[in-house]
């Protein structure tokens, strides 16, 4: 995988869960914030794929913000709009460090990652629960082995 290729949403979510469990020994603050970044990245990958499936341009003269794209998603896919918006807002808040706010707890991050998982499952995007190497229907994308290994707490080479 080159530097410019996108990481599949399922892989990013698997790594986010591994970070939330602090399996890399980074310490709770760094691990949780990194987990929030990866979870939000996975959610944005799903949003991009839904956007492309709806044949809407990813880039325009005035590139739509994620917030505005989530509003449009409410019309296109009302069944996932609420969990997706809730997860994106919560993860975005967790990504930013403010001196006057507490760092999100492990429970909060796990809850938000659970919402991301719910969105992945309902949109049939690759998730950490899928079997590695199996193609996810409608995406043409195989589930990466590392996402499943991270979900189980295993290390991959």
Long-range contacts (C-beta under 8 A, 24 or more apart in sequence): 6-45, 7-41, 7-45, 8-45, 8-125, 8-126, 8-141, 8-143, 8-144, 8-147, 9-42, 9-43, 9-45, 9-46, 9-49, 9-120, 9-125, 9-126, 9-127, 10-42, 10-120, 10-125, 10-126, 10-127, 10-128, 10-130, 10-136, 10-143, 10-144, 10-147, 11-126, 11-144, 11-146, 11-147, 12-38, 12-39, 12-41, 12-42, 12-45, 13-38, 13-39, 13-42, 13-113, 13-116, 13-117, 13-120, 13-127, 13-128, 13-147, 14-128, 14-144, 14-146, 14-147, 14-148, 14-149, 14-150, 14-151, 15-146, 15-147, 15-150, 16-42, 16-113, 16-116, 17-110, 17-113, 17-128, 17-150, 17-151, 18-150, 18-151, 18-153, 20-106, 20-109, 20-110, 20-113, 21-153, 23-150, 23-153, 28-103, 28-106, 29-103, 32-94, 32-103, 32-104, 32-105, 32-106, 32-109, 33-94, 33-95, 33-97, 33-103, 35-109, 35-113, 36-91, 36-94, 36-95, 36-104, 36-109, 36-112, 37-91, 37-95, 39-87, 39-91, 39-109, 39-112, 39-113, 39-116, 40-88, 40-91, 40-92, 40-95, 42-116, 42-120, 43-84, 43-87, 43-88, 43-91, 43-116, 43-119, 44-88, 45-125, 46-84, 46-116, 46-119, 46-120, 46-123, 46-125, 47-73, 47-84, 49-123, 49-125, 49-139, 50-76, 50-77, 50-123, 77-123, 79-122, 80-118, 80-119, 80-122, 80-123, 83-115, 83-118, 83-119, 84-115, 84-119, 86-112, 86-115, 87-112, 87-113, 87-115, 87-116, 87-119, 90-115, 91-116
